[in-house]
Amino acid sequence: MALEGKVALVTGAARWLGRGYAEAFAARGAAVIVADINAEGAEAVARDICNAGGRAAAVAVDVASESSVEAAFAEARKPFGEISILVNNAGGLFAPTQAAETFSLDQWSKAIAVNLTGSWLCARAAIPAMKAARWGRIINITSTTLDYGLPTEMAPYISSKGGVMGLTRALARELGRFDITVNAVAPGLIQPKVGREGRVSLSEEKLKSIFDLVIANQCIPRQGEVADLAGAVAFLASDDARFITGQVLNVDGGWALK
């Protein structure tokens, strides 16, 4: 129960990876705030965690909206107190994959607003209490596409995730003296969930070609799973990682090997 007594807020936690992070925190003793733009989905995940013996509550949040983030954090403090662990997981592609010069400004702006600005807005809301407590963990989710890219034409997404990497390093430098660590996890290709909100459906043929390409270049030749990411995120939130900050941890089976 390495996180007992901590309160973790996970954005985009109503499904898939975010749900995995929330469940991993609860299993390790943390109280969890399940935050998502899908309020019903967030409530369902929080209910499942409580039914499994954990402690959780749900809040609705649009991370791209300043007022929504402020309201969500005010609500999130009510059941368990101040947030000590923040996982900026909410994000997505928000546009069909296409050539860089064919994206509209709206498509570009949506990716930046959710993936990058949303991470900053949530961090901004969490930092004051972390400073006061002189303890905090901020874990941002970026992407291994920054290392090698993929043949899927995702310029806005990759650019926004590059910004998340820069934000991670800037905050780590600024907040370290308060015993607040800021790291990022870069997932490889994890079990595909095609057609989810914020994502774009790919043809089965194209999806298979991408996974075949990546797995063929991994050191561990298998498809990644949610549990692979959840364990890494939980580690970075623990005191075992107290001297690690400003880092990007690739959890990708050795695909983006450096």
C-alpha positions, 0 to 999 in steps of 0.5 A: 500500500505504497500510496496510502494517505495520498490523493490522486487525480487522473484525467481521462480516467473513464476508460482504457489507460486512464482507468488503468492508472486510477485502478492501480492507485486505488490498489496501492491505497490512494484515494482516487479522483476519476476525472473525465469529460464523460461524467457518467463514465467517470462515475461508473469507474469510481463506483467500480473502484469503491465496489472493489474495496478502494476509495474513489470519487468522480468529477466532470472536467473539460481539461481544455477549459480554464473554468472547467478545470478550476471547478473540477479541482474545487469539487475534487477536494471535497471528498478526500482533501487536496490533490497530491498526485496528478496524472495528466492523461486526457488527450487524443488525436481529434482529427483524421490522420492526414498530410500535415498541410491539410489539417485545419487550424481548428484541428491543430488547435484542438490537439494543442488545447487538450493535450498540452494546454490541458496538462498545464491547466491541471498542473496549475490547479494542483501545484499550490497545494503541493507546494504547501505540503512540500510533496507532490507528483505530477505525471504527464503522458506523452508519446513514443511517436516523438522518437520515431514517428509512425506512418500515420500523419499525426502532426498536431498530436505529435507536436502537442506531445512534444510540448508536454515533454517540454512542460514536464522538464520546465516544471521539474526544474521549477518545482524540485525545491518543493519536493515535487517531482514531475515526470512523463510516461511515453507509451508505445502502442498498447492494445488498440481501442479503435473509435474511442472519443478523441481517437480516430478509427483506422482500417483493420489493415492499416492498424495491423500494419502499424502494430506489425511494424512496431512489434518487429522493432521492439526488444520485447516482441509482444503487444503492450497492455494497460497493466504495463503502463499502470505499473510505471505510472504508479512507480513514479507516483511513489516514494521509491521514485522520489529522486527521479524528476524531469524524465520521460520514461518510455514504456514501449517494449524497447521500441524507441530504444536509446 
